Amino acid sequence: MNYAMVCRQLGLLTWVLSACLSGIAGFGWVEHRLGYPGDREAAIATALAAGLGAVLGLVFVLLGRKLRGDKARPSGETADGLPAVGAAETLQRRDAFLLTGTAWVLGGVVAALPYFFWALLGGAAELAPAEPFAVEAVNGTGNTYLVRPGHEFESFASCYFEAVSGLTTTGATVLGERGGIDDLPRTLLLWRSLTHWLGGLGIVVLFVAVLPSVGAGAKRLFQSESSAQDGGVRPRIGETARLLWVIYMTLTGTAMATFMACGMDWFDALNHAFSVMATGGYSPKGASVGHYDSAWLDFSFVLFMILAGTNFAIFYRTVRGNWTAALHDREFQVFLGLKFAVALVITWNLWGGQIVTTAGEQIDEAGAGTAFRYALLQTASLHTGTGFATADWDDWSRMSLALLFGLMMIGGCAGSTAGGIKVIRVIIALRVFAYAMERSYRPTVVRTVKVGGNPIDAETRTAAMTFLLLWLLILALGVFGLVLLEPNPEGGGRLDPITALLASLVTLGNVGPGMYEIGATKHFGWFSDSSKYLLSLLMVLGRLELFALLVLFTPRFWRGN
């Protein structure tokens, strides 16, 4: 294991995040000089976080140099798992997994510091309740629960949850009764959205794109975090990562311009562009996209959520000259078909009924156009794991909720910024199931499993089925862990088994809002600190698609060769 190089790259990655924080601190100071309330403390807090991040990066770099000087053992591995001579400066497969897993955990700590320092500096003092008060649960228990005084960001567990939710593009928030989104200074609002954007294609993929120092290990590092290499990525992985980020930035700029053309000011448009292209869901408004009550904006968001949920390899191949790449991609076809089919069913269920928006407006006897508008945005949002909302879907029919629940699990396309199991894995699993069913009554049949006319080899089928089963197992363990950590309603808690399932699903699937106690108008702030750390772990597992982090918990990973 090349610990020296892993430490040095962690240090450099921390410096990249610190540089981003420095830019946000500068923005905050300008905002303070322009008279925006609360940005002085936020600018100072962000600057302190940038400074501490820079020091932490220096520690890792110096530690890496010290380990590099200690050459008592050769580092690096060959394909057979044996030490490779002269491999000290190359990231091997285990090194890439170690760097990827630790980078996301460490990145969450650095990204959480601005929130925590802001609360310590007193920026949250006037925004939080000074006395406890009761709220009524919406999970059907009829119980009321006390909300503690003080701001949510006074707890580092809450800050870490918010930061990890941003970086993993989950979009779940702890902000609610103990300090709302609308009360945050613009500096912190921009940092929340920027964490989405940085985590969209992946902070490690960004690292590969801007820092060539990983050398020949770039491909392993890229593959440990992203599935975007499927369908078009070439061996020159640094060039590919840079091209993907150029595409990503171009789409982000286009989204911002579109939102401004639809009536948003530049600040809100920038925040939402960061969030939508990362399929994150953080909004500078507590009512999310529903705050603007604009049909033009709603359909614009749907368009960019679809683009963000599409495999970026399609954009890569299109830029390279294959203009019909999307038309011939079976996963993309199923992705669009699912979205619009579910949207039409939900439209039928909402037509003539009542819709309550996230801004509190009540629409009675919704027409077909209105029903389709709200159904489509919610469907696109939860299918891609973006988490934007214009309506409170908790009161929708059970059929609508069941369909949305299914889309949350499936998620977007592989190689996109969307969460979930991914459409291609579901397609492969269904084809494997169908083949197994046929073999049960035609044992002599030999048939090639294909997707879109392309044969799927045994290794790919095994990988897809293994991922699906492991994902469901982690989901079940998450539910079990939350039930253990949180008091049940009869004991004064707010967690019932359904809410535990939804909380695990929307964090592991990087969706964000769920239903009922964690629905479109609710939050995760009422969870205990231990539950927030567990949910943060689920978010990272979902973002790294399980294996890049899980391997760090296996004893064989740490053994010699």
TARA-V100092 format. One record per residue. N is the residue number from 1. RES is the residue in three letters. SS is DSSP state (h for helix, s for strand, l for the rest). PHI is phi as a letter, one per 20 degrees, with the letter a starting at -180 (NA if undefined). Layout:
BEGIN
n=N res=RES ss=SS phi=PHI
n=N res=RES ss=SS phi=PHI
END
This chain:
BEGIN
n=1 res=MET ss=l phi=NA
n=2 res=ASN ss=l phi=e
n=3 res=TYR ss=h phi=f
n=4 res=ALA ss=h phi=f
n=5 res=MET ss=h phi=f
n=6 res=VAL ss=h phi=g
n=7 res=CYS ss=h phi=f
n=8 res=ARG ss=h phi=f
n=9 res=GLN ss=h phi=f
n=10 res=LEU ss=h phi=f
n=11 res=GLY ss=h phi=f
n=12 res=LEU ss=h phi=f
n=13 res=LEU ss=h phi=f
n=14 res=THR ss=h phi=f
n=15 res=TRP ss=h phi=f
n=16 res=VAL ss=h phi=f
n=17 res=LEU ss=h phi=f
n=18 res=SER ss=h phi=f
n=19 res=ALA ss=h phi=f
n=20 res=CYS ss=h phi=f
n=21 res=LEU ss=h phi=f
n=22 res=SER ss=h phi=f
n=23 res=GLY ss=h phi=f
n=24 res=ILE ss=h phi=f
n=25 res=ALA ss=h phi=f
n=26 res=GLY ss=h phi=f
n=27 res=PHE ss=h phi=f
n=28 res=GLY ss=h phi=f
n=29 res=TRP ss=h phi=f
n=30 res=VAL ss=h phi=f
n=31 res=GLU ss=h phi=f
n=32 res=HIS ss=h phi=f
n=33 res=ARG ss=h phi=f
n=34 res=LEU ss=l phi=e
n=35 res=GLY ss=l phi=n
n=36 res=TYR ss=l phi=f
n=37 res=PRO ss=l phi=f
n=38 res=GLY ss=l phi=n
n=39 res=ASP ss=h phi=f
n=40 res=ARG ss=h phi=f
n=41 res=GLU ss=h phi=f
n=42 res=ALA ss=h phi=f
n=43 res=ALA ss=h phi=f
n=44 res=ILE ss=h phi=f
n=45 res=ALA ss=h phi=f
n=46 res=THR ss=h phi=f
n=47 res=ALA ss=h phi=f
n=48 res=LEU ss=h phi=f
n=49 res=ALA ss=h phi=f
n=50 res=ALA ss=h phi=f
n=51 res=GLY ss=h phi=f
n=52 res=LEU ss=h phi=f
n=53 res=GLY ss=h phi=f
n=54 res=ALA ss=h phi=f
n=55 res=VAL ss=h phi=f
n=56 res=LEU ss=h phi=f
n=57 res=GLY ss=h phi=f
n=58 res=LEU ss=h phi=f
n=59 res=VAL ss=h phi=f
n=60 res=PHE ss=h phi=f
n=61 res=VAL ss=h phi=f
n=62 res=LEU ss=h phi=f
n=63 res=LEU ss=h phi=f
n=64 res=GLY ss=h phi=f
n=65 res=ARG ss=h phi=f
n=66 res=LYS ss=h phi=f
n=67 res=LEU ss=h phi=f
n=68 res=ARG ss=h phi=f
n=69 res=GLY ss=h phi=f
n=70 res=ASP ss=l phi=e
n=71 res=LYS ss=l phi=d
n=72 res=ALA ss=l phi=f
n=73 res=ARG ss=l phi=c
n=74 res=PRO ss=l phi=f
n=75 res=SER ss=l phi=c
n=76 res=GLY ss=l phi=n
n=77 res=GLU ss=s phi=c
n=78 res=THR ss=l phi=e
n=79 res=ALA ss=l phi=f
n=80 res=ASP ss=l phi=e
n=81 res=GLY ss=l phi=n
n=82 res=LEU ss=l phi=e
n=83 res=PRO ss=s phi=g
n=84 res=ALA ss=l phi=d
n=85 res=VAL ss=l phi=f
n=86 res=GLY ss=l phi=m
n=87 res=ALA ss=l phi=e
n=88 res=ALA ss=l phi=f
n=89 res=GLU ss=l phi=d
n=90 res=THR ss=l phi=c
n=91 res=LEU ss=l phi=f
n=92 res=GLN ss=l phi=e
n=93 res=ARG ss=h phi=g
n=94 res=ARG ss=h phi=f
n=95 res=ASP ss=h phi=f
n=96 res=ALA ss=h phi=f
n=97 res=PHE ss=h phi=f
n=98 res=LEU ss=h phi=f
n=99 res=LEU ss=h phi=f
n=100 res=THR ss=h phi=f
n=101 res=GLY ss=h phi=f
n=102 res=THR ss=h phi=f
n=103 res=ALA ss=h phi=f
n=104 res=TRP ss=h phi=f
n=105 res=VAL ss=h phi=f
n=106 res=LEU ss=h phi=f
n=107 res=GLY ss=h phi=g
n=108 res=GLY ss=h phi=f
n=109 res=VAL ss=h phi=f
n=110 res=VAL ss=h phi=f
n=111 res=ALA ss=h phi=f
n=112 res=ALA ss=h phi=e
n=113 res=LEU ss=h phi=f
n=114 res=PRO ss=h phi=g
n=115 res=TYR ss=h phi=f
n=116 res=PHE ss=h phi=f
n=117 res=PHE ss=h phi=f
n=118 res=TRP ss=h phi=f
n=119 res=ALA ss=h phi=f
n=120 res=LEU ss=h phi=f
n=121 res=LEU ss=l phi=f
n=122 res=GLY ss=l phi=n
n=123 res=GLY ss=l phi=f
n=124 res=ALA ss=l phi=e
n=125 res=ALA ss=l phi=g
n=126 res=GLU ss=l phi=e
n=127 res=LEU ss=l phi=d
n=128 res=ALA ss=l phi=d
n=129 res=PRO ss=l phi=f
n=130 res=ALA ss=l phi=e
n=131 res=GLU ss=l phi=c
n=132 res=PRO ss=l phi=f
n=133 res=PHE ss=s phi=b
n=134 res=ALA ss=s phi=e
n=135 res=VAL ss=s phi=c
n=136 res=GLU ss=s phi=e
n=137 res=ALA ss=l phi=f
n=138 res=VAL ss=l phi=d
n=139 res=ASN ss=l phi=e
n=140 res=GLY ss=l phi=n
n=141 res=THR ss=l phi=e
n=142 res=GLY ss=l phi=m
n=143 res=ASN ss=l phi=e
n=144 res=THR ss=s phi=d
n=145 res=TYR ss=s phi=c
n=146 res=LEU ss=s phi=e
n=147 res=VAL ss=s phi=e
n=148 res=ARG ss=l phi=f
n=149 res=PRO ss=l phi=f
n=150 res=GLY ss=l phi=n
n=151 res=HIS ss=l phi=e
n=152 res=GLU ss=h phi=f
n=153 res=PHE ss=h phi=f
n=154 res=GLU ss=h phi=f
n=155 res=SER ss=l phi=d
n=156 res=PHE ss=h phi=f
n=157 res=ALA ss=h phi=g
n=158 res=SER ss=h phi=f
n=159 res=CYS ss=h phi=f
n=160 res=TYR ss=h phi=f
n=161 res=PHE ss=h phi=g
n=162 res=GLU ss=h phi=f
n=163 res=ALA ss=h phi=f
n=164 res=VAL ss=h phi=f
n=165 res=SER ss=h phi=f
n=166 res=GLY ss=h phi=f
n=167 res=LEU ss=h phi=f
n=168 res=THR ss=l phi=e
n=169 res=THR ss=l phi=l
n=170 res=THR ss=l phi=f
n=171 res=GLY ss=l phi=n
n=172 res=ALA ss=l phi=f
n=173 res=THR ss=l phi=c
n=174 res=VAL ss=l phi=e
n=175 res=LEU ss=l phi=f
n=176 res=GLY ss=s phi=a
n=177 res=GLU ss=l phi=f
n=178 res=ARG ss=l phi=e
n=179 res=GLY ss=s phi=o
n=180 res=GLY ss=l phi=e
n=181 res=ILE ss=h phi=f
n=182 res=ASP ss=h phi=f
n=183 res=ASP ss=h phi=e
n=184 res=LEU ss=l phi=f
n=185 res=PRO ss=l phi=f
n=186 res=ARG ss=h phi=f
n=187 res=THR ss=h phi=f
n=188 res=LEU ss=h phi=f
n=189 res=LEU ss=h phi=f
n=190 res=LEU ss=h phi=f
n=191 res=TRP ss=h phi=f
n=192 res=ARG ss=h phi=g
n=193 res=SER ss=h phi=f
n=194 res=LEU ss=h phi=f
n=195 res=THR ss=h phi=f
n=196 res=HIS ss=h phi=g
n=197 res=TRP ss=h phi=f
n=198 res=LEU ss=h phi=f
n=199 res=GLY ss=h phi=e
n=200 res=GLY ss=h phi=g
n=201 res=LEU ss=h phi=e
n=202 res=GLY ss=l phi=o
n=203 res=ILE ss=h phi=f
n=204 res=VAL ss=h phi=f
n=205 res=VAL ss=h phi=f
n=206 res=LEU ss=h phi=g
n=207 res=PHE ss=h phi=g
n=208 res=VAL ss=h phi=f
n=209 res=ALA ss=h phi=f
n=210 res=VAL ss=h phi=d
n=211 res=LEU ss=l phi=c
n=212 res=PRO ss=h phi=f
n=213 res=SER ss=h phi=f
n=214 res=VAL ss=h phi=f
n=215 res=GLY ss=h phi=l
n=216 res=ALA ss=h phi=f
n=217 res=GLY ss=h phi=e
n=218 res=ALA ss=h phi=f
n=219 res=LYS ss=h phi=f
n=220 res=ARG ss=h phi=f
n=221 res=LEU ss=h phi=f
n=222 res=PHE ss=h phi=f
n=223 res=GLN ss=h phi=f
n=224 res=SER ss=h phi=f
n=225 res=GLU ss=h phi=d
n=226 res=SER ss=l phi=c
n=227 res=SER ss=l phi=e
n=228 res=ALA ss=l phi=f
n=229 res=GLN ss=l phi=f
n=230 res=ASP ss=l phi=f
n=231 res=GLY ss=l phi=n
n=232 res=GLY ss=l phi=q
n=233 res=VAL ss=l phi=f
n=234 res=ARG ss=l phi=e
n=235 res=PRO ss=l phi=g
n=236 res=ARG ss=l phi=f
n=237 res=ILE ss=h phi=f
n=238 res=GLY ss=h phi=f
n=239 res=GLU ss=h phi=f
n=240 res=THR ss=h phi=f
n=241 res=ALA ss=h phi=f
n=242 res=ARG ss=h phi=f
n=243 res=LEU ss=h phi=f
n=244 res=LEU ss=h phi=f
n=245 res=TRP ss=h phi=f
n=246 res=VAL ss=h phi=f
n=247 res=ILE ss=h phi=f
n=248 res=TYR ss=h phi=f
n=249 res=MET ss=h phi=f
n=250 res=THR ss=h phi=f
n=251 res=LEU ss=h phi=f
n=252 res=THR ss=h phi=f
n=253 res=GLY ss=h phi=f
n=254 res=THR ss=h phi=f
n=255 res=ALA ss=h phi=f
n=256 res=MET ss=h phi=f
n=257 res=ALA ss=h phi=f
n=258 res=THR ss=h phi=f
n=259 res=PHE ss=h phi=f
n=260 res=MET ss=h phi=f
n=261 res=ALA ss=h phi=f
n=262 res=CYS ss=l phi=e
n=263 res=GLY ss=l phi=o
n=264 res=MET ss=l phi=f
n=265 res=ASP ss=l phi=f
n=266 res=TRP ss=h phi=f
n=267 res=PHE ss=h phi=f
n=268 res=ASP ss=h phi=f
n=269 res=ALA ss=h phi=f
n=270 res=LEU ss=h phi=f
n=271 res=ASN ss=h phi=f
n=272 res=HIS ss=h phi=f
n=273 res=ALA ss=h phi=f
n=274 res=PHE ss=h phi=g
n=275 res=SER ss=h phi=f
n=276 res=VAL ss=h phi=f
n=277 res=MET ss=h phi=f
n=278 res=ALA ss=l phi=e
n=279 res=THR ss=l phi=l
n=280 res=GLY ss=l phi=e
n=281 res=GLY ss=l phi=o
n=282 res=TYR ss=l phi=f
n=283 res=SER ss=l phi=c
n=284 res=PRO ss=l phi=f
n=285 res=LYS ss=l phi=d
n=286 res=GLY ss=l phi=f
n=287 res=ALA ss=l phi=e
n=288 res=SER ss=h phi=l
n=289 res=VAL ss=h phi=f
n=290 res=GLY ss=h phi=f
n=291 res=HIS ss=h phi=f
n=292 res=TYR ss=l phi=e
n=293 res=ASP ss=l phi=l
n=294 res=SER ss=l phi=c
n=295 res=ALA ss=h phi=f
n=296 res=TRP ss=h phi=f
n=297 res=LEU ss=h phi=f
n=298 res=ASP ss=h phi=g
n=299 res=PHE ss=h phi=f
n=300 res=SER ss=h phi=f
n=301 res=PHE ss=h phi=f
n=302 res=VAL ss=h phi=g
n=303 res=LEU ss=h phi=g
n=304 res=PHE ss=h phi=f
n=305 res=MET ss=h phi=f
n=306 res=ILE ss=h phi=f
n=307 res=LEU ss=h phi=f
n=308 res=ALA ss=h phi=f
n=309 res=GLY ss=l phi=e
n=310 res=THR ss=l phi=e
n=311 res=ASN ss=l phi=g
n=312 res=PHE ss=h phi=f
n=313 res=ALA ss=h phi=f
n=314 res=ILE ss=h phi=f
n=315 res=PHE ss=h phi=f
n=316 res=TYR ss=h phi=f
n=317 res=ARG ss=h phi=f
n=318 res=THR ss=h phi=f
n=319 res=VAL ss=h phi=f
n=320 res=ARG ss=l phi=f
n=321 res=GLY ss=l phi=o
n=322 res=ASN ss=l phi=e
n=323 res=TRP ss=l phi=f
n=324 res=THR ss=l phi=d
n=325 res=ALA ss=l phi=g
n=326 res=ALA ss=l phi=f
n=327 res=LEU ss=l phi=f
n=328 res=HIS ss=l phi=d
n=329 res=ASP ss=l phi=e
n=330 res=ARG ss=h phi=f
n=331 res=GLU ss=h phi=f
n=332 res=PHE ss=h phi=f
n=333 res=GLN ss=h phi=f
n=334 res=VAL ss=h phi=f
n=335 res=PHE ss=h phi=g
n=336 res=LEU ss=h phi=f
n=337 res=GLY ss=h phi=f
n=338 res=LEU ss=h phi=g
n=339 res=LYS ss=h phi=f
n=340 res=PHE ss=h phi=f
n=341 res=ALA ss=h phi=f
n=342 res=VAL ss=h phi=f
n=343 res=ALA ss=h phi=f
n=344 res=LEU ss=h phi=f
n=345 res=VAL ss=h phi=f
n=346 res=ILE ss=h phi=f
n=347 res=THR ss=h phi=g
n=348 res=TRP ss=h phi=f
n=349 res=ASN ss=h phi=f
n=350 res=LEU ss=h phi=e
n=351 res=TRP ss=l phi=g
n=352 res=GLY ss=l phi=n
n=353 res=GLY ss=l phi=d
n=354 res=GLN ss=l phi=d
n=355 res=ILE ss=s phi=c
n=356 res=VAL ss=s phi=d
n=357 res=THR ss=s phi=e
n=358 res=THR ss=l phi=f
n=359 res=ALA ss=l phi=e
n=360 res=GLY ss=l phi=n
n=361 res=GLU ss=l phi=f
n=362 res=GLN ss=s phi=d
n=363 res=ILE ss=s phi=d
n=364 res=ASP ss=l phi=e
n=365 res=GLU ss=l phi=l
n=366 res=ALA ss=l phi=f
n=367 res=GLY ss=l phi=f
n=368 res=ALA ss=h phi=f
n=369 res=GLY ss=h phi=f
n=370 res=THR ss=h phi=f
n=371 res=ALA ss=h phi=f
n=372 res=PHE ss=h phi=f
n=373 res=ARG ss=h phi=g
n=374 res=TYR ss=h phi=f
n=375 res=ALA ss=h phi=f
n=376 res=LEU ss=h phi=f
n=377 res=LEU ss=h phi=f
n=378 res=GLN ss=h phi=f
n=379 res=THR ss=h phi=f
n=380 res=ALA ss=h phi=f
n=381 res=SER ss=h phi=f
n=382 res=LEU ss=h phi=f
n=383 res=HIS ss=h phi=f
n=384 res=THR ss=h phi=e
n=385 res=GLY ss=l phi=m
n=386 res=THR ss=l phi=f
n=387 res=GLY ss=l phi=n
n=388 res=PHE ss=l phi=f
n=389 res=ALA ss=l phi=b
n=390 res=THR ss=l phi=c
n=391 res=ALA ss=s phi=c
n=392 res=ASP ss=l phi=e
n=393 res=TRP ss=h phi=e
n=394 res=ASP ss=h phi=f
n=395 res=ASP ss=h phi=e
n=396 res=TRP ss=l phi=f
n=397 res=SER ss=l phi=f
n=398 res=ARG ss=h phi=f
n=399 res=MET ss=h phi=f
n=400 res=SER ss=h phi=f
n=401 res=LEU ss=h phi=f
n=402 res=ALA ss=h phi=f
n=403 res=LEU ss=h phi=f
n=404 res=LEU ss=h phi=f
n=405 res=PHE ss=h phi=g
n=406 res=GLY ss=h phi=f
n=407 res=LEU ss=h phi=f
n=408 res=MET ss=h phi=g
n=409 res=MET ss=h phi=f
n=410 res=ILE ss=h phi=f
n=411 res=GLY ss=l phi=m
n=412 res=GLY ss=l phi=e
n=413 res=CYS ss=l phi=e
n=414 res=ALA ss=l phi=f
n=415 res=GLY ss=l phi=m
n=416 res=SER ss=l phi=d
n=417 res=THR ss=l phi=e
n=418 res=ALA ss=l phi=f
n=419 res=GLY ss=l phi=d
n=420 res=GLY ss=l phi=n
n=421 res=ILE ss=l phi=f
n=422 res=LYS ss=l phi=n
n=423 res=VAL ss=h phi=g
n=424 res=ILE ss=h phi=f
n=425 res=ARG ss=h phi=f
n=426 res=VAL ss=h phi=f
n=427 res=ILE ss=h phi=f
n=428 res=ILE ss=h phi=f
n=429 res=ALA ss=h phi=f
n=430 res=LEU ss=h phi=f
n=431 res=ARG ss=h phi=f
n=432 res=VAL ss=h phi=f
n=433 res=PHE ss=h phi=f
n=434 res=ALA ss=h phi=f
n=435 res=TYR ss=h phi=f
n=436 res=ALA ss=h phi=f
n=437 res=MET ss=h phi=f
n=438 res=GLU ss=h phi=f
n=439 res=ARG ss=h phi=f
n=440 res=SER ss=h phi=f
n=441 res=TYR ss=h phi=d
n=442 res=ARG ss=l phi=c
n=443 res=PRO ss=l phi=f
n=444 res=THR ss=l phi=e
n=445 res=VAL ss=l phi=f
n=446 res=VAL ss=l phi=c
n=447 res=ARG ss=l phi=c
n=448 res=THR ss=l phi=e
n=449 res=VAL ss=l phi=f
n=450 res=LYS ss=s phi=c
n=451 res=VAL ss=s phi=c
n=452 res=GLY ss=l phi=m
n=453 res=GLY ss=l phi=n
n=454 res=ASN ss=s phi=d
n=455 res=PRO ss=s phi=f
n=456 res=ILE ss=l phi=d
n=457 res=ASP ss=l phi=f
n=458 res=ALA ss=h phi=f
n=459 res=GLU ss=h phi=f
n=460 res=THR ss=h phi=f
n=461 res=ARG ss=h phi=f
n=462 res=THR ss=h phi=f
n=463 res=ALA ss=h phi=f
n=464 res=ALA ss=h phi=f
n=465 res=MET ss=h phi=f
n=466 res=THR ss=h phi=f
n=467 res=PHE ss=h phi=f
n=468 res=LEU ss=h phi=f
n=469 res=LEU ss=h phi=f
n=470 res=LEU ss=h phi=f
n=471 res=TRP ss=h phi=f
n=472 res=LEU ss=h phi=f
n=473 res=LEU ss=h phi=f
n=474 res=ILE ss=h phi=f
n=475 res=LEU ss=h phi=g
n=476 res=ALA ss=h phi=f
n=477 res=LEU ss=h phi=f
n=478 res=GLY ss=h phi=f
n=479 res=VAL ss=h phi=f
n=480 res=PHE ss=h phi=f
n=481 res=GLY ss=h phi=f
n=482 res=LEU ss=h phi=f
n=483 res=VAL ss=h phi=f
n=484 res=LEU ss=h phi=f
n=485 res=LEU ss=h phi=e
n=486 res=GLU ss=l phi=d
n=487 res=PRO ss=l phi=f
n=488 res=ASN ss=s phi=f
n=489 res=PRO ss=h phi=g
n=490 res=GLU ss=h phi=f
n=491 res=GLY ss=h phi=e
n=492 res=GLY ss=l phi=n
n=493 res=GLY ss=l phi=e
n=494 res=ARG ss=l phi=d
n=495 res=LEU ss=s phi=d
n=496 res=ASP ss=l phi=d
n=497 res=PRO ss=h phi=g
n=498 res=ILE ss=h phi=f
n=499 res=THR ss=h phi=f
n=500 res=ALA ss=h phi=f
n=501 res=LEU ss=h phi=f
n=502 res=LEU ss=h phi=f
n=503 res=ALA ss=h phi=f
n=504 res=SER ss=h phi=f
n=505 res=LEU ss=h phi=f
n=506 res=VAL ss=h phi=f
n=507 res=THR ss=h phi=e
n=508 res=LEU ss=h phi=f
n=509 res=GLY ss=l phi=e
n=510 res=ASN ss=l phi=l
n=511 res=VAL ss=l phi=e
n=512 res=GLY ss=l phi=o
n=513 res=PRO ss=l phi=f
n=514 res=GLY ss=l phi=d
n=515 res=MET ss=l phi=b
n=516 res=TYR ss=h phi=m
n=517 res=GLU ss=h phi=f
n=518 res=ILE ss=h phi=c
n=519 res=GLY ss=l phi=f
n=520 res=ALA ss=l phi=f
n=521 res=THR ss=l phi=d
n=522 res=LYS ss=l phi=d
n=523 res=HIS ss=l phi=b
n=524 res=PHE ss=l phi=d
n=525 res=GLY ss=l phi=f
n=526 res=TRP ss=l phi=e
n=527 res=PHE ss=l phi=f
n=528 res=SER ss=l phi=f
n=529 res=ASP ss=h phi=f
n=530 res=SER ss=h phi=f
n=531 res=SER ss=h phi=f
n=532 res=LYS ss=h phi=f
n=533 res=TYR ss=h phi=f
n=534 res=LEU ss=h phi=f
n=535 res=LEU ss=h phi=f
n=536 res=SER ss=h phi=f
n=537 res=LEU ss=h phi=f
n=538 res=LEU ss=h phi=f
n=539 res=MET ss=h phi=f
n=540 res=VAL ss=h phi=f
n=541 res=LEU ss=h phi=g
n=542 res=GLY ss=h phi=f
n=543 res=ARG ss=h phi=f
n=544 res=LEU ss=l phi=e
n=545 res=GLU ss=l phi=l
n=546 res=LEU ss=l phi=m
n=547 res=PHE ss=h phi=f
n=548 res=ALA ss=h phi=f
n=549 res=LEU ss=h phi=d
n=550 res=LEU ss=h phi=f
n=551 res=VAL ss=h phi=f
n=552 res=LEU ss=h phi=f
n=553 res=PHE ss=h phi=e
n=554 res=THR ss=l phi=e
n=555 res=PRO ss=h phi=g
n=556 res=ARG ss=h phi=f
n=557 res=PHE ss=h phi=f
n=558 res=TRP ss=h phi=e
n=559 res=ARG ss=l phi=f
n=560 res=GLY ss=l phi=g
n=561 res=ASN ss=l phi=e
END
